[in-house]
């Protein structure tokens, strides 16, 4: 009986977590991945690469197991949060660039149920790039599945050399799905919560705002605008030298080490360009729901560069107009017009996460703040995810003597002619 109670309690927690958000909404990841997979940026398109370099005539519209390549990459963006159990992989989707690698993953307490739950995970850099961590991870006995960078590169290689259709198809499916899952991890580094050691279960936050407004004109225009692609120098240098990563340059898409230099000195001014890791950019320039500067968890954004101003907004309680005070950020990194807001309404106090300034009342992030955050963060999520995909397919393959053999538009094999 006791085991049954524990089992059903565990299932209840998992289902509760599934109804909330541990990352950008699954469909947001899928949407970003599809835009990237079908895009043509930085003189690279996946469609052209597949056609010209691999001899796959239908490019991203070619199908494996009934799914087109661009949809496999899109689905990978959702699967990284959802398999083998809802959201348990997501515990490993955090990287705090102000900490050493082994301490940079999630390490916090969730107090949503009767007792505090200690939530921990490995850094998303290790989760993405270590060959063994995903392979050795299981959730209540269920293997996590390995879609790390080394494993996904292996799937690609095995698909190219396979001599039978089943093996080829199986490995291509894993390869393109894995690329989507790796892109998901990079995209999560654009979420302040994921770079400031904050789990977000059960509260309205940046991710839920993006999910709720994803089909709006505002967010659609951002997602279909120009991505911010990291400078080529980011991937031209050796990455983190930890033996589990082996210097893979892809680690620099998350963290170049420029924001926190040797000795621990933080330099937010180094985060203004596209020569910085995405987690560094996000951590240095934005608040998360419970990590404002009142609680001294992070040095930046700093009070020294905040300016208070008032603005007329629609009354969140219903009709009418009210005056709201905001804090803008100008300096110590990028400019954020609406970095945080102040409220006196119980409705907002209860709905939003907030941090307390005992002299002036609660400070929080509202829809206006989230719009400014999305304007700066979503184009980098797209651009950095694109760079990961482009780097995965770096180099050239001679397709002059190769051909994709298809039946009814579906790839049977890639072979020599």
N, C-alpha and C positions, 0 to 999 in steps of 0.2 A: 504494500500500500504506500509506504513512504517513497519507494522508488517511482511509483506512478505519479505521486504528487510532485516530486522533483522534476520528472519528465514533462508533465503538463505545464508546470511553472516555466520551464525552459522554453517550451514551444510558445507559451504566451508572450514571453519576453521577445522572442524572435519575431513573432507576428506583430507585436507592438512596434518594434524597431522598423519592420517593413512598411508600416503605415506612416512612418515619419521620414526623415531624410538624413542620411549619413554623408551625402555628397551632392554635387549637382544632380538634379533629377535624372533618372535613367534615360528618359526621352530627350533631355537636353544634351546629354553626352552623345546619344545616337544621332541627333540632328547636327551637332558640330562635326562628328566623324563623317557624316555623309557629305556635308559641304566640303570638307577637306579632301575626301576621297574623289570627289567629282571636280575639284577645283584645278585651276591652272595658275600657279603662283611661282614667282622666283624662277621662271623659265623651266618649270617642271610640272608635268601632270602625270598622274598614275596611269590614266588611260593611254597616253602616248608611250609610256615606259612599257606597259604590258604588250602593246601592239608592236612596237619597234624593237624592243630588246628581248622579249620572250616569245614573239611570234604568236601571241594570243589575239587573233584577229578582231574579236569583239571587245577587247579591252576590258573596262570595268563592268560592261554588261554581260560578260561571259559568266556562266553559271557552274557552280559545284554543288552537288546534292540539292539542286533546285533553288539555290540562292545566288543571286548575282554578286560579284566580287565587292562592289561598293556597299551592298547591303550586308554582307558578312562583316565588313569593317564597321559599319553602323551598329550592327547587332553586338559586336564585341564591346562597343562603348557601353551598352546596357548590361551585358553579361558580367562584366568585371564587378558589378555590385550584386549580382543575383545568383551566382553559382559557386559552390554547390548548395549553400543555404543563403537565404536572404541576408545580405549586408555584412556577413561575417568577414568576407575579404576586405571590406571597407575599413576594418580596424587597422589595416596596413597601408592606408592611403593618405598618411599625414607625414609632413616633413617640416620641421622647425629649423630654419637656417641659422638661428642664433645658438644652436646646440651642437655638440659633437655627434657624429653619425649614429652611434649606438644609443644616444639619448634623444635623438631627433624625432622619433616616432611618437604616436599617441601615448600619453601617460596621464590619465585624469580620472576623476570619479563622476559617475552619473548618479544623481540622487532622485531619480524619478519614481522609484518604487519604495518598498518598505525599508530596504537597507541600501546603503551606498554600494554601487557596483564599480569595481576597479577596471577600467577599460585601458588596455594596452595593445600596442602593435609595433611592428618594426617600421623603420623609415620607408617611405614610398620609394626612395632611391634603391635601397636594398631589395625591397619587394620586386621592383621592376627589373633590376640588373643582375642580381645574384643568381647563379645557375642553380643553386641547391635549395634556397629557402622555401620557394613555393613547392618544390618537389617533395620536401620533407614536412609539409604542413597538411594537417587534416583537421576537420571540424567534427567533433563527436564521432570520430572514426571514419568520416567520409573524406576521401582525398580532395584537396583543394583544386587540383589541376594545375599544370605548370604552363603559364603563358608569360614567363619572363622573357627578357630580350634574348638570352642565349638559347632558350628552348624554342622560341619563335623563329630564330634564324635557322635552327636545326630543322624545323618543319619545312621551311622554305627550301633548304638544301635537299632534304629527302624527297620533296615533291619533284624537284628538277631532275633527280637521278633515278626516280622510281621507274621500274620496268613493267609494272602492272597497274591497271586503271584504279583499282581499289586503293592501293597504297598512295598513289599520286593524288587522288581526290581527297582522301582522308587528311593528308598532310597540307594540301592547299587550303582546305577548310580551316584547319588549325592555324595555319600561317596568317591568313587574312583576319580571322577572328582575333588571334593574338595581337596583331598590329592594332586593332581597334581597342583591345584591352590596355595595351601600353599607352595609346593616345589618351585614354581615360585617365590614367595616372598623372600624365603631364597636365591635363586639363584641371584636375583637382588642385594642382599647385596654384591655380588662379583664384582659389577660394580662401578668403582670410582665415576661416575656421581651420582649414587644413594646414595652415602654416603657423598657427598660433596656439596649437595644442588644446583645441576646444572641440569636444563632441557636441553635437547639436541634435538632441532627441526630443521631439514633442513640442518645439517652439517654432514660431514663425520666424524666418530668417532669410538671408540673402538667397540661398538656394531655393526656398519655397517661393520667394518673389519671382525669381527667374522662371521657375516652372509654371507659375500661375499666369505670367505675362509673356510666355515664350511665343505665343501666336499673335501678340499685339504688334502694332506697327513699330513701336519703339524698339522692342527687342529684335524683331525681324530685320529692321534696318541695321542694327548693330551686327547681327550674325551674318548678314549678307553684304556687309561693308568690306573694307580693306583690312585684312589681318595684319597684326604686328609680328613680323617674322624676325627671329633673332639674327644678329649679324653672323656672317659666316665664321668669324673668329671664335664664336662660342663652341662650335663643333670641330674647329681646326686644332684644338689643343687637347692635351691629355686630360682625362677626367679624374675623378676621385681615385686615389691610389690605394684605397683599402683593398686587401687581397681578394675580398669577396666580389669586388667590382672590377678590379684589374685595370683601372685607368680608362674604362670605356668613356669616350667623350660625351655620350648621351647623358651621363650624370650631370653635365653642365647645363642641360636644359632646365634642370631643377635648381641647381646650386653651383655657382662658379667659385664661391669662396671670396668674392670681391666685397660683399656687403659686410661680412665679419672677417676682418683680416687677422693675420697672426697676432696673438696677444689679446684677442677678443674685442678689439676696438671696432665699433660699428660705424659705417660710413653711408648714411642714407643717400648722400649726394651721388654715390656710385650707381644708384638704381634708376636713374632717369632714362637711360638709353635702352637699346635692345641688345646690349652686350652683357647682360646680367641674367642669372637664373630666374625662372618664373616664381619660385617660392621666395626668393630674396626680394623681388619686386613687390610681391603681395604682402609679405610680412612687414616690410619697412614702411609702406605707404598707406595701409588701411587698418582700420579697427575690425575686430570680429565682435560678435554680439556681447561677449562678456570680458573682453580684453581691451577696454579703453585704458587711458593713461592714469586713471584714478587709482587703479589697483596695483600699479607698479610691477606688473608682469613683464612689460616690454618698455624699452626706452623710446621707441618710435612707433607711430608718430608722436612728436613731442609737443607739449603745451606751448613751447616757445614760438612755434610757427602757426598756431591756431588763431583765427580771428573770428570774433562773434558778431553776428549780424541778424537782422530780422527779415522775415519774408511773409507775404500773405499767401495762405494756402486754404484749400477747401477744408471745412471743419470735419474731422474724421468721425465725429459723433452723429453727423447727419448733414443738414443743409446749412448754408451760410459760409462766411469767410472768417478766419482767425489769423492772428499773428503768431508765427512760430520763430523761435530763435534757433539758429544753426551755428555750427562751427565749421569754417572752411580752413583748408590747409594750403599754404603757399610757401614752399621752401622745404628743405630737408627731403629732397626727392621730387616726385611729380606733384603738380597742383591738383587738389581734389576740392571742387567748389563746395560740396556739401559732405563733409566728412562725418559729422554726427549732428544729432538734433537734441533738443530739450523738450520735455513734456511735463504737464501737470495733470493730465487726464488719467483717471483710474483705468479707463478702457485700454489705453495704450500701455499703461504701466503693467497691466496684467497680461496683455497679449504678447508684448515684445520682451526679449531679453534686454537687460539694461545694466548699467553699472552706476553706482551711487556717488554723487557729489553732495555731501551732506550740507554744504552751504547753499546750494542752489537747486536741489532737486535732481531727479533721475535724468541721465543722458542715455540716448538709445539711437538706433538706426531706423529711419523710416523709409517710405517708398522713394522719396526724393533722393535720399542718400544712396539707396540701392541702384537707382537709375544711373547716378554718377559712377558708382562702383562698376556696374556692368559696362558702361561706355569705355572704361579704361581696362577692364579685366577680360571681358569676353574676346576682344580682338587678339589679345595675347594668348588666350587659351587656344584659339584657332591656329594662330601663327606658329606657336611652339609645338602643337600637335602635328601640324603640317611638316615642320622641320624634322620631327622624329620619323615620320613616314618617308620623307625624302631621303633622310640619312640611311634608313633601313635598306632602301633600294639604290644606294650609292654605287658608283662604278658602272661599267658597261659590260654587257654580255653580247657576244657576236651572234646575231640571230639570222645571219645570211643562210646558214645551212640547217636552220631549225624550222619546224612547222608545228602549229597547234592542230591536231587532228580532232575535228568536231563532228558531232552527230546532232542534227536538229538544233544547232546553235549552242550545244553544250560541249565543253571540252572533254575529250576522251584521253588525250595525252599530248605532251610536248615532246617531239622527237626530231631526230635528224632526217633530212630528206635525201 
